[in-house]
Amino acid sequence: MNRLGRLCVFAGSSPGARAEYAEAAEALGRALAVEGIGLVYGGGSVGLMGVLADAVLADGGSVTGVIPRALFEREVGHDGLTELHVVDSMHERKARMAELADGFIALPGGIGTLEELFETLTWGQLGYHDKPCGLLNVSGYWDGMLAALDRAVGERFLAAEHRSMLLVEEEPSRLIRRLRTYEPPRVEKWLEREAQL
């Protein structure tokens, strides 16, 4: 069973169009606090990021934010966190969050959330880490992306074993349970390499 001392959560800096997104962020925050899992996130006070952090803090949990100086100076940084790291770049932010966390979850979000999730998955696929990666699929928000990943498997750009690295659930506690029992696949990244040797 994986020790999940801290989970990094990627989330939108907007609340989105549906109340269900903020409700899911709040529910995830409460679940983390109840389970004694610290939150690592992008350090913002706005959107789903802010809702998530506030929910963890309200239930007595620990929240570590990592935010680039330029964003912090625009007053979007959260000033009530357990710990806040102000870094110089987005690259440093992602590396620090990955270093601090024992696993990853993505809530609904936009390009930044997608980029963070896929970079983390890529690092896992290449063997740079063996930490679990989860997706909270709120109201089917990620259905189109998941279909695209399935298409990539069908077209032989992605191994089915690597597709299975992304754990998908609709309910926070169930997703956390799956992250705890995650076992990374032991497969070659390159689908055609054996055929070429």
N, CA and C of each residue as an Amber inpcrd file, in Angstrom:
protein
   591
   0.8480000  -1.1970000   0.0000000   0.0000000   0.0000000   0.0000000
   0.8810000   1.2440000   0.0000000   0.5290000   2.2120000  -0.8430000
   1.3120000   3.4340000  -0.9560000   1.0770000   4.3510000   0.2350000
   2.1710000   4.9200000   0.7320000   2.0450000   5.9400000   1.7680000
   1.7340000   7.2650000   1.0940000   0.5990000   7.8200000   1.3890000
   0.1980000   9.0960000   0.8110000   0.2520000  10.1720000   1.8860000
   1.4560000  10.6290000   2.1930000   1.5870000  11.7020000   3.1660000
   1.0570000  13.0150000   2.6300000   1.3400000  13.2500000   1.3220000
   0.8640000  14.4630000   0.6630000   0.4730000  14.1380000  -0.7740000
  -0.6290000  14.7160000  -1.2170000  -1.0640000  14.5830000  -2.6030000
  -1.0180000  15.9390000  -3.2770000  -0.4980000  15.9660000  -4.4850000
  -0.5130000  17.1750000  -5.3010000  -1.8000000  17.1670000  -6.1190000
  -2.5360000  18.2520000  -6.0640000  -3.7850000  18.3550000  -6.8260000
  -3.6630000  19.5010000  -7.8220000  -3.9170000  19.1850000  -9.0940000
  -3.9850000  20.1770000 -10.1590000  -5.4430000  20.5640000 -10.3350000
  -5.7240000  21.8560000 -10.4470000  -7.1200000  22.3020000 -10.5400000
  -7.1900000  23.6550000 -11.2270000  -8.3590000  23.9600000 -11.7570000
  -8.5640000  25.2070000 -12.4600000  -8.4770000  26.4240000 -11.5550000
  -7.9830000  27.5230000 -12.1200000  -7.9740000  28.7990000 -11.4070000
  -9.2920000  29.5430000 -11.6270000 -10.2280000  28.8970000 -12.3020000
 -11.6000000  29.3780000 -12.4760000 -12.5230000  28.3960000 -11.7600000
 -13.6850000  28.8450000 -11.2990000 -14.6240000  27.9020000 -10.6790000
 -15.3680000  27.0530000 -11.6940000 -15.2820000  27.4220000 -12.9900000
 -16.0090000  26.6700000 -14.0050000 -17.4720000  27.0670000 -14.0780000
 -18.1870000  26.4220000 -14.9820000 -19.5700000  26.8050000 -15.2730000
 -20.5980000  26.0910000 -14.4060000 -20.1950000  25.0250000 -13.7180000
 -21.1490000  24.2120000 -12.9530000 -20.8020000  24.2300000 -11.4690000
 -21.8210000  24.2800000 -10.6440000 -21.6120000  24.2340000  -9.1930000
 -20.9660000  22.9270000  -8.7610000 -21.1690000  21.8630000  -9.5500000
 -20.6290000  20.5540000  -9.1890000 -19.0990000  20.5630000  -9.1160000
 -18.4480000  21.4200000  -9.8850000 -16.9890000  21.4450000  -9.8740000
 -16.4530000  21.9370000  -8.5270000 -17.0090000  23.0290000  -8.0410000
 -16.5860000  23.5390000  -6.7340000 -16.9780000  22.5710000  -5.6180000
 -18.1470000  21.9430000  -5.7530000 -18.5700000  20.9620000  -4.7470000
 -17.5850000  19.7970000  -4.6830000 -17.0970000  19.3590000  -5.8550000
 -16.1350000  18.2560000  -5.8940000 -14.7990000  18.6770000  -5.2920000
 -14.3680000  19.9100000  -5.5740000 -13.1150000  20.4100000  -4.9930000
 -13.2190000  20.4610000  -3.4750000 -14.3550000  20.9200000  -2.9750000
 -14.5630000  20.9780000  -1.5280000 -14.5940000  19.5770000  -0.9220000
 -15.2810000  18.6560000  -1.6000000 -15.3580000  17.2750000  -1.0980000
 -13.9840000  16.6200000  -1.0770000 -13.1760000  16.8760000  -2.0980000
 -11.8190000  16.3300000  -2.1200000 -10.9940000  16.9240000  -0.9820000
 -11.1120000  18.2250000  -0.7720000 -10.3850000  18.8600000   0.3260000
 -10.7420000  18.2660000   1.6730000 -12.0450000  18.0460000   1.9080000
 -12.4740000  17.4390000   3.1720000 -11.9350000  16.0230000   3.3130000
 -11.9730000  15.2580000   2.2110000 -11.4860000  13.8720000   2.2500000
  -9.9980000  13.8280000   2.5810000  -9.2240000  14.7350000   2.0010000
  -7.7910000  14.7730000   2.3050000  -7.5650000  15.0690000   3.7850000
  -8.2770000  16.0500000   4.3170000  -8.1100000  16.4120000   5.7200000
  -8.5000000  15.2620000   6.6350000  -9.6180000  14.6190000   6.3440000
 -10.1030000  13.5070000   7.1740000  -9.1010000  12.3520000   7.1720000
  -8.4900000  12.0990000   6.0160000  -7.5460000  10.9780000   5.9000000
  -6.1370000  11.3480000   6.3510000  -5.9460000  12.6050000   6.7820000
  -4.6320000  13.0230000   7.2420000  -3.6110000  13.1680000   6.1340000
  -4.0820000  13.4360000   4.9170000  -3.2080000  13.6070000   3.7590000
  -3.0360000  15.1010000   3.5020000  -1.8010000  15.5580000   3.4910000
  -1.5440000  16.9610000   3.1980000  -1.7670000  17.2820000   1.7330000
  -2.1660000  18.5040000   1.4640000  -2.3670000  18.9730000   0.0930000
  -1.1500000  19.7610000  -0.3660000  -0.6950000  19.4540000  -1.5750000
   0.2690000  20.2790000  -2.3010000  -0.4560000  20.7730000  -3.5370000
  -0.4060000  22.0580000  -3.7990000  -1.1070000  22.5940000  -4.9710000
  -0.4530000  23.8860000  -5.4130000  -1.0240000  24.5330000  -6.4190000
  -0.3970000  25.6730000  -7.0510000  -0.4080000  26.9730000  -6.2970000
  -0.9250000  27.0000000  -5.0780000  -0.7940000  28.1650000  -4.2160000
  -1.7850000  29.2850000  -4.4400000  -2.7580000  29.0800000  -5.3190000
  -3.6980000  30.1510000  -5.6360000  -4.8560000  30.2510000  -4.6620000
  -5.4710000  31.4410000  -4.6570000  -6.6370000  31.6800000  -3.7950000
  -7.9270000  31.7380000  -4.5970000  -7.8430000  31.5510000  -5.9020000
  -8.9970000  31.7370000  -6.7770000  -9.4250000  30.4050000  -7.4010000
 -10.6640000  30.3870000  -7.8960000 -11.1700000  29.2310000  -8.6250000
 -11.2360000  27.9700000  -7.7870000 -11.1510000  26.8360000  -8.4770000
 -11.1970000  25.5480000  -7.7730000  -9.9900000  25.3890000  -6.8570000
  -8.8700000  25.9980000  -7.2370000  -7.6810000  25.9240000  -6.3790000
  -7.9770000  26.4980000  -4.9980000  -8.6040000  27.6600000  -4.9620000
  -8.9190000  28.2960000  -3.6890000  -9.9420000  27.5160000  -2.8860000
 -10.9740000  27.0030000  -3.5680000 -12.0080000  26.2040000  -2.8900000
 -11.3840000  24.9760000  -2.2450000 -10.5220000  24.3030000  -2.9840000
  -9.8480000  23.1000000  -2.4920000  -9.0100000  23.4080000  -1.2520000
  -8.1530000  24.4170000  -1.3420000  -7.2750000  24.7620000  -0.2210000
  -8.0850000  25.1720000   1.0000000  -9.1120000  25.9770000   0.7960000
  -9.9340000  26.4310000   1.9210000 -10.6310000  25.2640000   2.6060000
 -11.0600000  24.2690000   1.8260000 -11.7410000  23.1090000   2.4080000
 -10.7890000  22.2900000   3.2780000  -9.5650000  22.0960000   2.7990000
  -8.5780000  21.3540000   3.5990000  -8.2940000  22.1040000   4.8970000
  -8.0570000  23.4020000   4.7870000  -7.7380000  24.2160000   5.9650000
  -8.8940000  24.2510000   6.9570000 -10.1230000  24.3430000   6.4470000
 -11.2970000  24.4160000   7.3200000 -11.4610000  23.1720000   8.1720000
 -10.9850000  22.0190000   7.6500000 -11.0810000  20.7700000   8.4030000
  -9.7740000  20.4360000   9.1260000  -8.8960000  21.4300000   9.2720000
  -7.6800000  21.2390000  10.0560000  -6.5390000  20.5590000   9.3400000
  -6.6130000  20.4650000   8.0130000  -5.5580000  19.8100000   7.2530000
  -4.4080000  20.7380000   6.9270000  -3.3590000  20.1540000   6.3690000
  -2.1390000  20.8730000   6.0070000  -2.1370000  21.1750000   4.5120000
  -1.7930000  22.4220000   4.1670000  -1.7760000  22.8310000   2.7560000
  -0.4520000  23.5150000   2.4400000   0.2310000  22.9740000   1.4440000
   1.4730000  23.5670000   0.9460000   1.2300000  24.0870000  -0.4640000
   1.4530000  25.3750000  -0.6580000   1.2920000  25.9750000  -1.9730000
   2.6380000  26.2500000  -2.6110000   2.6730000  26.1510000  -3.9420000
   3.8760000  26.4790000  -4.7090000   3.4390000  27.3970000  -5.8390000
   3.9110000  28.6230000  -5.8470000   3.4280000  29.6040000  -6.8110000
   4.5890000  30.4180000  -7.3810000   4.5670000  30.6690000  -8.6870000
   5.6000000  31.5440000  -9.2650000   5.4530000  32.9720000  -8.7440000
   6.5840000  33.6480000  -8.5870000   6.5950000  35.0050000  -8.0360000
   5.6710000  35.9410000  -8.8100000   5.6540000  35.8380000 -10.1490000
   4.8410000  36.7380000 -10.9690000   3.3560000  36.6100000 -10.6430000
   2.8860000  35.3730000 -10.3830000   1.4810000  35.1810000 -10.0270000
   1.2160000  35.6410000  -8.6000000   2.1440000  35.3760000  -7.7220000
   1.9700000  35.8060000  -6.3340000   1.8440000  37.3250000  -6.2600000
   2.6590000  38.0120000  -7.0520000   2.6390000  39.4750000  -7.0260000
   1.3770000  40.0650000  -7.6420000   0.6650000  39.2630000  -8.4350000
  -0.6260000  39.7110000  -8.9710000  -1.7640000  39.4890000  -7.9800000
  -1.4050000  39.1120000  -6.7750000  -2.3460000  38.9630000  -5.6660000
  -3.3110000  37.7980000  -5.8330000  -2.8690000  36.7630000  -6.5570000
  -3.7000000  35.5620000  -6.6220000  -3.1800000  34.4800000  -5.6770000
  -2.0710000  34.7490000  -4.9810000  -1.5470000  33.7880000  -4.0210000
  -2.4060000  33.7340000  -2.7710000  -2.5230000  32.5410000  -2.2020000
  -3.3130000  32.3270000  -0.9790000  -2.4510000  32.7110000   0.2210000
  -2.9610000  33.5790000   1.0860000  -2.1450000  34.0670000   2.2070000
  -2.4340000  33.3610000   3.5240000  -3.2110000  32.2580000   3.4900000
  -3.5400000  31.5710000   4.7340000  -3.0810000  30.1300000   4.7960000
  -2.0820000  29.7770000   4.0030000  -1.6590000  28.3790000   3.9000000
  -0.7270000  27.9690000   5.0370000  -0.6080000  26.6750000   5.2390000
   0.3380000  26.1300000   6.2040000   1.7590000  26.4970000   5.7960000
   2.0210000  26.4190000   4.4940000   3.3520000  26.6900000   3.9580000
   3.1940000  27.1640000   2.5260000   3.9740000  28.1680000   2.1300000
   3.9160000  28.6770000   0.7600000   5.3340000  28.8330000   0.2250000
   5.5960000  28.1930000  -0.9190000   6.8700000  28.3310000  -1.6110000
   6.6670000  29.2730000  -2.7880000   7.3990000  30.3790000  -2.8260000
   7.3540000  31.2960000  -3.9600000   8.5990000  31.0200000  -4.7990000
   8.3720000  30.5940000  -6.0570000   9.4680000  30.1720000  -6.9270000
   9.5710000  31.1160000  -8.1260000  10.5920000  30.9050000  -8.9490000
  10.8730000  31.8460000 -10.0240000  10.1700000  31.5300000 -11.3440000
   9.7470000  30.2830000 -11.5460000   9.1890000  29.9280000 -12.8560000
   8.1530000  28.8180000 -12.7280000   7.3820000  28.6330000 -13.8020000
   6.4230000  27.5310000 -13.8530000   7.1390000  26.1800000 -13.8240000
   8.2970000  26.1000000 -14.4720000   9.0510000  24.8410000 -14.4670000
   9.4730000  24.4800000 -13.0450000   9.9500000  25.4670000 -12.3100000
  10.3550000  25.2240000 -10.9300000   9.1480000  24.8530000 -10.0750000
   8.0130000  25.4940000 -10.3540000   6.7940000  25.1830000  -9.6030000
   6.4210000  23.7170000  -9.7560000   6.3850000  23.2280000 -10.9970000
   5.9820000  21.8370000 -11.2390000   6.9680000  20.8530000 -10.6190000
   8.2550000  21.1390000 -10.7570000   9.2580000  20.2530000 -10.1800000
   9.1520000  20.2120000  -8.6570000   8.9220000  21.3500000  -8.0270000
   8.7980000  21.3960000  -6.5680000   7.5480000  20.6440000  -6.0990000
   6.4320000  20.8510000  -6.7820000   5.2070000  20.1470000  -6.3960000
   5.3960000  18.6360000  -6.5160000   6.0320000  18.1910000  -7.5970000
   6.2580000  16.7600000  -7.7900000   7.1700000  16.1960000  -6.7120000
   8.1710000  16.9700000  -6.3450000   9.1210000  16.5450000  -5.3080000
   8.4390000  16.4060000  -3.9510000   7.5010000  17.3040000  -3.6470000
   6.8480000  17.3240000  -2.3420000   5.7450000  16.2790000  -2.1870000
   5.2230000  15.7670000  -3.3100000   4.0150000  14.9260000  -3.2640000
   4.3170000  13.4480000  -3.4170000   3.4040000  12.6320000  -2.8790000
   3.4760000  11.1740000  -3.0080000   2.5280000  10.6460000  -4.0720000
   1.7710000  11.5260000  -4.6960000   0.8300000  11.1430000  -5.7420000
   0.1470000  12.3940000  -6.2670000  -0.6960000  12.2200000  -7.2890000
  -1.2730000  13.3500000  -7.9980000  -2.7410000  13.1080000  -8.3330000
  -3.5210000  14.1850000  -8.2800000  -4.9220000  14.1490000  -8.6900000
  -5.1880000  15.3950000  -9.5240000  -5.9840000  15.2380000 -10.5750000
  -6.4410000  16.3990000 -11.3480000  -7.9460000  16.5540000 -11.1750000
  -8.3460000  17.7600000 -10.8180000  -9.7410000  18.1870000 -10.8270000
 -10.0180000  18.8290000 -12.1900000 -11.2550000  19.1950000 -12.4940000
 -11.4970000  19.9430000 -13.7210000 -10.6380000  21.2020000 -13.7920000
 -10.2370000  21.5410000 -14.9940000  -9.4170000  22.7160000 -15.2260000
  -9.1950000  22.9000000 -16.7080000  -8.3390000  23.8410000 -17.0540000
  -8.0820000  24.1620000 -18.4470000  -6.7230000  23.6830000 -18.9070000
  -6.0790000  24.4800000 -19.7520000  -4.8150000  24.0920000 -20.3700000
  -3.7400000  23.8200000 -19.3250000  -3.6510000  24.6710000 -18.3000000
  -2.6240000  24.4710000 -17.2830000  -2.7920000  23.1600000 -16.5390000
  -4.0290000  22.8330000 -16.1980000  -4.3040000  21.5770000 -15.5050000
  -3.9620000  20.3850000 -16.3930000  -4.3440000  20.4710000 -17.6620000
  -4.0190000  19.3910000 -18.6080000  -2.5080000  19.2160000 -18.7380000
  -1.8120000  20.3320000 -18.8760000  -0.3670000  20.2750000 -19.0610000
   0.3140000  19.6520000 -17.8430000  -0.1070000  20.0480000 -16.6510000
   0.4850000  19.4930000 -15.4300000   0.2020000  18.0040000 -15.3160000
  -1.0350000  17.6010000 -15.6000000  -1.4030000  16.1880000 -15.5200000
  -0.5950000  15.3550000 -16.5030000  -0.5250000  15.8010000 -17.7520000
   0.1510000  14.9900000 -18.7630000   1.6620000  14.9620000 -18.5710000
   2.2330000  16.0300000 -18.0740000   3.6660000  15.9750000 -17.7820000
   3.9340000  14.9570000 -16.6770000   3.0930000  14.9600000 -15.6520000
   3.2550000  14.0040000 -14.5510000   3.0950000  12.5670000 -15.0450000
   2.0930000  12.3400000 -15.8920000   1.9000000  10.9980000 -16.4620000
   3.0840000  10.5910000 -17.3220000   3.6040000  11.5270000 -18.1030000
   4.7590000  11.2330000 -18.9530000   5.9610000  10.8490000 -18.1150000
   6.2040000  11.5820000 -17.0290000   7.3130000  11.2440000 -16.1390000
   7.1430000   9.8200000 -15.5940000   5.9050000   9.4590000 -15.2460000
   5.6610000   8.1050000 -14.7650000   5.8830000   7.0620000 -15.8520000
   5.4180000   7.3540000 -17.0580000   5.5790000   6.4360000 -18.1810000
   7.0580000   6.1770000 -18.4750000   7.8700000   7.2120000 -18.3420000
   9.3010000   7.0940000 -18.6160000  10.0930000   6.5480000 -17.4290000
   9.4130000   6.3370000 -16.3010000  10.0810000   5.7610000 -15.1430000
  10.7970000   6.7650000 -14.2610000  10.5300000   8.0550000 -14.4410000
  11.1520000   9.0640000 -13.5820000  10.5320000   9.0770000 -12.1890000
   9.3290000   8.5620000 -12.0570000   8.7120000   8.3550000 -10.7440000
   7.7420000   7.1870000 -10.8570000   7.3280000   6.6570000  -9.7200000
   6.3300000   5.5820000  -9.7190000   5.1350000   5.9630000  -8.8400000
   4.8580000   7.2630000  -8.7790000   3.7690000   7.7760000  -7.9490000
   2.4390000   7.6600000  -8.6950000   1.3470000   7.4030000  -7.9760000
   0.0460000   7.2530000  -8.6300000  -0.5100000   8.5840000  -9.1280000
  -1.2460000   8.5020000 -10.2380000  -1.8840000   9.6770000 -10.8490000
  -3.3730000   9.4030000 -10.9990000  -4.2010000  10.2930000 -10.4640000
  -5.6440000  10.0990000 -10.5140000  -6.3620000  11.2710000 -11.1400000
  -7.5600000  10.9880000 -11.5960000  -8.3960000  11.9900000 -12.2400000
  -9.7740000  11.9390000 -11.6030000 -10.2490000  13.0740000 -11.0820000
 -11.5990000  13.1450000 -10.5460000 -12.5070000  13.6220000 -11.6810000
 -13.2770000  12.7040000 -12.2180000 -14.0910000  12.9820000 -13.4050000
 -15.4680000  13.4940000 -12.9760000 -15.5390000  14.7770000 -12.7100000
 -16.7470000  15.4090000 -12.1680000 -17.7470000  15.6740000 -13.2850000
 -18.9510000  15.1190000 -13.1410000 -20.0270000  15.3280000 -14.1220000
 -19.5710000  15.0460000 -15.5440000 -18.6870000  14.0530000 -15.7050000
 -18.2240000  13.6630000 -17.0320000 -17.3030000  14.6670000 -17.6940000
 -16.7500000  15.5950000 -16.9110000 -15.9320000  16.6620000 -17.4960000
 -14.7980000  16.1210000 -18.3620000 -14.1630000  15.0550000 -17.9260000
 -12.9890000  14.5410000 -18.6340000 -13.3210000  13.4530000 -19.6560000
 -14.5890000  13.1940000 -19.9290000 -14.9550000  12.0880000 -20.8200000
 -14.2970000  12.2030000 -22.1960000 -14.2890000  13.4020000 -22.7720000
 -13.6970000  13.5730000 -24.0970000 -12.2120000  13.2790000 -24.1050000
 -11.4990000  13.7290000 -23.0780000 -10.0730000  13.4660000 -22.9950000
  -9.8030000  11.9750000 -22.8190000 -10.6170000  11.3140000 -22.0030000
 -10.4280000   9.8830000 -21.7950000 -10.6860000   9.1150000 -23.0840000
 -11.6540000   9.5650000 -23.8670000 -11.9040000   8.9350000 -25.1660000
 -10.7090000   9.1310000 -26.0940000 -10.0800000  10.2980000 -26.0310000
  -8.8960000  10.5470000 -26.8530000  -7.7450000   9.6250000 -26.4530000
  -7.5820000   9.3820000 -25.1520000  -6.5460000   8.4500000 -24.7060000
  -6.8420000   7.0340000 -25.1900000  -8.1120000   6.6310000 -25.1370000
  -8.4810000   5.3090000 -25.6390000  -8.2030000   5.2050000 -27.1380000
  -8.4450000   6.2920000 -27.8700000  -8.1360000   6.3260000 -29.3030000
  -6.6360000   6.1530000 -29.5130000  -5.8240000   6.8000000 -28.6650000
  -4.3670000   6.6740000 -28.7820000  -3.9240000   5.2310000 -28.5750000
  -4.5880000   4.5130000 -27.6680000  -4.2880000   3.0910000 -27.4780000
  -4.6520000   2.3190000 -28.7350000  -5.8540000   2.5670000 -29.2650000
  -6.3000000   1.8670000 -30.4640000  -5.4220000   2.1180000 -31.6670000
  -4.8440000   3.3000000 -31.7510000  -3.9820000   3.6560000 -32.8770000
  -2.5020000   3.3580000 -32.5900000  -2.2240000   2.7050000 -31.4790000
  -0.8860000   2.2420000 -31.1070000   0.1200000   3.3730000 -30.9000000
  -0.3510000   4.4780000 -30.3240000   0.5380000   5.5280000 -29.8510000
   0.7240000   5.4540000 -28.3390000  -0.0840000   4.6440000 -27.6850000
  -0.0600000   4.5260000 -26.2280000  -0.3380000   3.0800000 -25.8450000
   0.5210000   2.5140000 -25.0010000   0.3080000   1.1430000 -24.5220000
  -0.8690000   1.1130000 -23.5490000  -1.6570000   0.0500000 -23.6230000
  -2.8020000  -0.0800000 -22.7170000  -2.3540000  -0.0290000 -21.2600000
  -1.1810000  -0.5870000 -20.9800000  -0.6650000  -0.5690000 -19.6080000
  -0.3830000   0.8560000 -19.1460000   0.0950000   1.6990000 -20.0550000
   0.3470000   3.0950000 -19.6930000  -0.9690000   3.8720000 -19.5960000
  -1.9280000   3.5270000 -20.4070000  -3.2520000   4.1540000 -20.2840000
  -3.8390000   3.8670000 -18.9070000  -3.5780000   2.6710000 -18.3910000
  -4.1430000   2.2700000 -17.0950000  -3.4790000   2.9790000 -15.9300000
  -2.3860000   3.6960000 -16.1780000  -1.7180000   4.4390000 -15.1100000
  -2.5960000   5.5650000 -14.5840000  -3.5100000   6.0690000 -15.4010000
  -4.3870000   7.1560000 -14.9850000  -5.6250000   6.5610000 -14.3280000
  -5.7250000   6.6900000 -13.0180000  -6.8290000   6.1310000 -12.2540000
  -7.9820000   7.1310000 -12.2550000  -9.1510000   6.7010000 -12.6610000
 -10.2820000   7.6130000 -12.8510000 -11.4500000   7.2070000 -11.9560000
 -11.9490000   8.1540000 -11.1850000 -13.1240000   7.9370000 -10.3470000
 -13.9580000   9.2150000 -10.3110000 -15.1980000   9.0800000  -9.8650000
 -16.0930000  10.2290000  -9.7330000 -16.2370000  10.6950000  -8.2950000
 -15.7050000   9.9150000  -7.3530000 -15.8830000  10.2130000  -5.9310000
 -14.5170000  10.2610000  -5.2500000 -14.2240000  11.3160000  -4.4850000
 -12.8720000  11.5140000  -3.9350000 -12.3390000  10.3600000  -3.0830000
 -13.1190000   9.8560000  -2.1520000 -12.6040000   8.8140000  -1.2620000
 -12.2600000   7.5430000  -2.0240000 -13.0660000   7.2030000  -3.0220000
 -12.7830000   6.0190000  -3.8450000 -11.4860000   6.2110000  -4.6260000
 -11.2630000   7.4250000  -5.1320000 -10.0300000   7.6970000  -5.8670000
  -8.8150000   7.6080000  -4.9430000  -8.9250000   8.1430000  -3.7500000
  -7.8210000   8.0620000  -2.7950000  -7.4940000   6.6050000  -2.4650000
  -8.5270000   5.7740000  -2.2940000  -8.2870000   4.3500000  -2.0200000
  -7.5160000   3.6970000  -3.1590000  -7.8620000   4.0380000  -4.3980000
  -7.1590000   3.4450000  -5.5410000  -5.7190000   3.9450000  -5.6340000
  -5.5000000   5.2080000  -5.2870000  -4.1320000   5.7230000  -5.2810000
  -3.2750000   4.9690000  -4.2680000  -3.8760000   4.6200000  -3.1310000
  -3.1300000   3.9070000  -2.0800000  -2.6810000   2.5190000  -2.5420000
  -3.4330000   1.8770000  -3.4120000  -3.1280000   0.4960000  -3.8260000
  -2.4880000   0.4210000  -5.2090000  -2.1140000   1.5570000  -5.7720000
  -1.5570000   1.6060000  -7.1250000  -0.2320000   0.8690000  -7.2230000
  -0.0930000   0.0820000  -8.2920000   1.1680000  -0.5720000  -8.6390000
   1.5420000  -0.1270000 -10.0450000   2.7090000   0.4980000 -10.2280000
   3.0800000   0.9770000 -11.5630000   3.3230000  -0.1740000 -12.5290000
   2.9820000   0.0150000 -13.8090000   3.2310000  -1.0420000 -14.7900000
   4.7170000  -1.1940000 -15.0620000   5.1200000  -2.3800000 -15.4060000
   6.5190000  -2.6460000 -15.7490000   6.5680000  -3.0500000 -17.2210000
   6.4300000  -2.0800000 -18.0930000   6.4190000  -2.3540000 -19.5300000
   7.3480000  -1.3880000 -20.2400000   7.7940000  -1.7880000 -21.4140000
   8.6240000  -0.9350000 -22.2680000   7.7850000   0.2210000 -22.7960000
   8.3340000   1.4180000 -22.7830000   7.5910000   2.5920000 -23.2400000
   7.3350000   2.5400000 -24.7380000   8.3000000   2.0510000 -25.5280000
   8.1920000   2.1150000 -26.9800000   7.4900000   0.8790000 -27.5220000
   6.3110000   1.0630000 -28.1120000   5.4750000  -0.0480000 -28.5510000
   6.1430000  -0.9100000 -29.6170000   6.8890000  -0.3030000 -30.5310000
   7.4470000  -1.0450000 -31.6610000   8.9080000  -1.4150000 -31.4890000
   9.4890000  -1.1180000 -30.3380000  10.9350000  -1.2990000 -30.2030000
  11.3550000  -2.7480000 -30.3640000  10.6030000  -3.6840000 -29.7510000
  10.9790000  -5.0950000 -29.8490000  10.9540000  -5.5750000 -31.2870000
   9.9830000  -5.0880000 -32.0640000   9.8670000  -5.5170000 -33.4520000
  11.0420000  -5.0050000 -34.2910000  11.6620000  -3.8910000 -33.8560000
  12.7410000  -3.3020000 -34.6160000  14.1080000  -3.9160000 -34.2610000
  14.1810000  -4.5950000 -33.1090000  15.4700000  -5.1710000 -32.6800000
  15.7620000  -6.5040000 -33.3550000
